Amino acid sequence: MSAPTQAVPPSRPPAVPRAEYLLWAKRRPHPANDLGRSDVIGCTLADLPGARDALELTGRNDEGWEPLVERIASRYGVRTDQVATATGTSGANFLVCAALLRPGDDVLVERPAYDPLLAVPALLGANVVRFERRFEEGFRLDLDRVAAALTPRTRLIVVTNPHNPTGVLSGADELRALGDLAERHGCFVLADEVYLDALPGPARPAAATLSPSIVTSSSLTKAYGLAGLRCGWTLADTLLCGEVRRARDLVDGTGSVLAERTAAIAFDRLPELAARARAILAPNFERFGAFMASQPALEWVVPVGGTVAFPRLRAMVSADAFADLLLRDFDTAVVPGRFFEAPAHFRVALGIPEEALGRGLHAIDRALRAGGMP
């Protein structure tokens, strides 16, 4: 009699590429002085008059709640068939990559970078190629460096505007030139513009309206204090938007009727929500600028504005130990720059109450002194 066959244990599934920043953000402590967030402090239903009475749990939402799609299209001056809804900007970015990328494609991504923008192409089997945005050059978008990094297999160029995490803005002329470069090369640009509306001054055009080769992703999360809605969208040409919708069919089918109804109401009140955000961000940005001017141990590239700041330790040592000291001894959280491939930096929230920022900056000052970096 033959020996019984031994059962073969199932093999472990391949590890999903990690977005280390998001893992940290989900698991980190939230101390008294929390400078670790990146959005404007959240709205309540009181900030959206009429929203509570208008909410319903049912409705047709096959390709995005139609009134929401119409409002997004009107906001950017595009047709409704150039809008595809998503679950936040992260969801929009994933769907664009899923629609465009196949195993073996190359994806060109800026450095420093928001790490999900690296993990998603890797998950889809694409090769991630990098180009630098350098502190010494003001983290500007260098098109010659982008062009030099292109390969025959490049399918997508990924940028953030304003740059995440530094807040540096690329102008319309730069974006048009980037779109022209992509068109000549036969690829696309994904411009994550989730922080764009947090900048002061008049509204800026979405990058997708500047070139047919550019896709814009954005949401109501960062600039308007509506992260809980997870209302995101893609702006692109009609054909690509159709492919993004078909990619969504494979992920979650449709968005939440409840969330998209509320988001449509929010679009009707964008001026008021923007004014609320400016009232929070403007004094905080001014206060942080004054703080930086008083800190010989720190330096930064001054952005136009935004919800975060990204200072660097002049000593050019890792900020990890400094962030640990802040949390342990001063009950204050910042984001270590290693999550953005910039270990000497740390990120500071500006979209929080002014008194909370004041306490946090006082703690940073004390921690710098305690760490021997006056």
N, C-alpha and C positions, 0 to 999 in steps of 0.2 A: 504494500500500500504506500502510495506516495505521501510525502509529508504535507500537512495542510499549508495552503498558501497564506503567507502573512499579509495582513492588511497594510497597505501603504498609507502612512499619514498624509493628509493633505498638505501641500506645500504652502508656504506663506505667500500671501499676495504681494506683488511689488509695492514698495512704499510710494505713496502719493507725494510728489514734491511739496516741501513744507514752505509755508509763508511764515517765517519765524516771527516777524513783527506781529502778525495777527494772533499767533499763539501767545506771545507775550502780553498783548493788549487784553486778551480774554482772561488771562490768569493772574495778572499783576494786582498788587494791592492798590487801594484807592485811599490814600492818606488825606489828612486834613487839608493840605495844600496840593491840589491835584493839577499839575501843569502838564499832564501826560495826554490830554485829549487833543483833537484836531478840528473839531467843529465849533460852530457858534452854539452857545448853551441852548438847550432844547426849548422849543415852543410848547405851549399847552393849548388845549382846545379854546381857551379864552382868547388866544391870539388869532383864531380863525372864526370870527363871528359867523354864525349860521351853519358851521360844519356839523355840530352835534345833531341838529334837526334834519340835516340832509343825508345823514348816513343810512345806507341800506345794505343788506347782506347779499342781495341777489342782483343779477343783471347780466346782459350779454357783454362779454369781454373777450371776444375771440382773438382780436389782433391789437389789444390795448383798448381801454375804455375810450370810446370815440370822443367824448367831450375833452378828455385829457389830451389825446393825440392832437386834436384841433388847436388846443391852447399852446401846446409845445410848438407846433408848426407856426402859429401866429407869432409867438415870441421871437422866433429866429428868422421869420420871413421865408420859410420853405414850404413845400407841398406836404400834405399829410402822408403821402406814400414815401416820403423821405425821412420819416420818423418811425423808429421801432422802440417800444417800451421795454423795460428790463427791471430787474430787482436791484436797484441801486446802480451806481457807476461800476462797481465791481462786477455785477451781473452783466452790464452792458459790455464791459471789456472782455469778459469770458465769451459772450455770444459772438462778438466780432472775431475773436481769435478762432472760435469753433467754426465760424462760417468761412474763414479765409485759409486756415492753416491745415496742412497735411504733414504726416511724418516725413522728416528729411528737409522740410523748408527751413530757411534761415530767417530769424527775427532779430532785427537790430534794435537794441534797447539802450537808452541813456544810462550813464553812471555818474553820480549817485541815482538810485532808483527806489521806488516803492516796491517792495519785494513780491507782492502778488503778480506784478507785471512781468516778473521773471519766471515765476512758478507755473503760470497758466500755459505759456508756450511749451515749457518743458513737459507738462502733463500731456499735452496734445502730440508729443513726439517731435516737436520742432527743435532746431538748434539755436541757442541764444548767443548772439554776437553783440559786442559792446562798443560804444563810443563814449568818450569822456566829456563831462561838463566840469570845468576846473575852477576851483576857488580863485586862483590867481587871475583868471579871465572873467570873474564875476558870474561864474556858472552859466555863461551865455551859451546859446545853441550855435555851435560852430558847424556850418554846413560843409566846409571842406573836410572836417573830421568825419561827418556823417558819410559823405561821398566816398572817402577812403575806406570806410568799413563795409561798404556794400559788397555783396558777393553775387555770383550768377544765380544763386538759389534764394536770394532775399525776396521774401514775399510781403513783409510788413516791417515798418519802422515805427517804434513806439516812443512817444514823448508825452510829457505832462506839461500843461501850460495853464497857470503858472507852474513852474517846476516844483515837484514834490520831492524833497522837503524844503528847498531853499526859498521858494516864493518868487524866484526870478521870472519875469514875464518876457516872452518872445512876442515881438510886434507882428502886425499883419503882413508887412513886407517879408519878414523872415519866414513866416508860415507859408506864404505864397511860393517863395523860393523853394522851401522844403517840398511842397506839393509838386512843383515843376520837376524837381529832382526825382521824386518818386514816379511821376508819370513817364519821364524819359527812361527810367529803369524798369518800368512795367510792374511796379509794386504799389502798395498802399501805405498811408500813414494813419496810425491811430493816435489821436490827440485827446488825452484824458484832461478835460477842462472843468473838473468838479469844483476847483477853488476859484474859478475865474470871476464869478459874480461876487466874491468876497472882497474884490479890489475896489478902492475908491475911484470916483470919477464916473464918466458916462459909460453906458453899456458898451462892451466890445463885441465885435462880430465873432460868431462861432467859427472855428477853423474850417469846418466842413463847408461853410459858405464861401470860402476863399479859393478852393480848388476841388475839382471832382475826385482827386486822388486822396483827399483827406476825409477821415471819419472822425466825428466828434462823439465823445461819451461824456455824460454829465448826469447830475441828479439834484434833488433838493436837499441833500444831506448836510453838506458842509457849510454853505454860505447862508442858509436860511433857517437853520436850527430844526430841521424836520427829518432827522435821521431815522426816526421810528417808522416813517412811511415807506422807506426803501423804494422811493420813486425815482427810477433812473430811465435813461433813454439814449438812443443812438441817433445821430444825424448822418445821413450818407446818401449816395445816389440811389435811385429807385431799385435797381437790380440788387445791389448789395443789401439794402434794407430788407428786401424779400428773403434773401438768404439768412439774414440774422433772425427773422421771424421763424423760419423753418428750423434753425438751430434751437430756438426757444421751445419749439414743439417737443424736442427731445429732452429738455431739462425740466421745465415746470409747466409747459403748455400755455398758460396765461398768467397774468398778474392777479393780485387780489382785488376784487371789485371794491371792497371796503377801502383799501388803501388808495386805489386810483381815483375813486370818487372824491376822497378827501384831498388828494393831490390836485385835482381839477379846481377845487375851491381855493386851494393855496395859490394856484396860478392867477386867480382873479384878484389876489391880494399881494402879489409880489412886490409892488412899491412899498406897501406898509411893512412887509417882512424885511425888505432890504433896508428900510430906514431903521428898523429895530436892530438889525445886525450892525449897521454903521455906528449906531449909538454905543454899541458895545466895543467894536473893534477900533474905532478912531482914537479914543483916549488911551486905550491899552497899547496901541502901536506907538503913540507918542511917548507914553510912559516907558515902554521897553527901550525905545531909542535913547532916552535920557539915561536909563540904567546902563546901557552898553557904553555910553560915552564916559561913564564913571568907573568902568571896569578895565584896568590895564591887563588883566589876565585873559580877557575875552576879545574876540574879533568876529565880524560877520560881514556878509555881503548884504547890503541894505536893499530889501525888496520894495516894490511899490506899496505893498500892504498885504493883507491876508489874515488867516486865522492862526498861523504859527510863525515862530521865528526859529532860526537854526544857527546859534552861535557856535564858535569853535574855540577850544582852549589854545591859547597862543603857544603853550609849551609843546603842543602837538603830541600829547600823550593820549591814550585811550580815555574816553569819558566814562567808561564803565565804573571805575572805582569812585569817581565823583558822584555819579548817579546813585550808587549804593550808599555812599556817605550821606547824601541828601535825604534818602529814604529812611535810613537807620537813625540818624541823629537829629534830623530836622523835619521829619514827618512831611516830606515834600517829594513829589514824583515828577520826573522829566523823562523823556524818551531817549535812551542811549542811541547815539548816532550809528552804532554798528548795524542796526537794522536797516540802515539806508546806505551801507557801504562807506560810511564816513565816520570812523571810530573816534576821531578827536572832537566831534560835534555832539551836541545834544539838542533835542527839540523842545520848545516851550510853547504852551498853549496861550493864545491871545483872545480866544472867543469866550472867555470866562468872566464872571463879575470882576469889576475893577479892584474891589477890596481883596478878592482872592488872589489876583495877580500880584498886588502889592505885597501880601504876606509871602507869596512864593518867591518874589524877587529878593525880599529881605533875607529869606532862608538861603537862597543861592549865594548872596553876598557873604553871609556868615560861613557857609560851607567852603567857599573859595578861600577865605581867610584861614579857616580851620585846616584846610588841606595844604596850606603853605603856598597859595597862589594869589597873593594880594594884588 
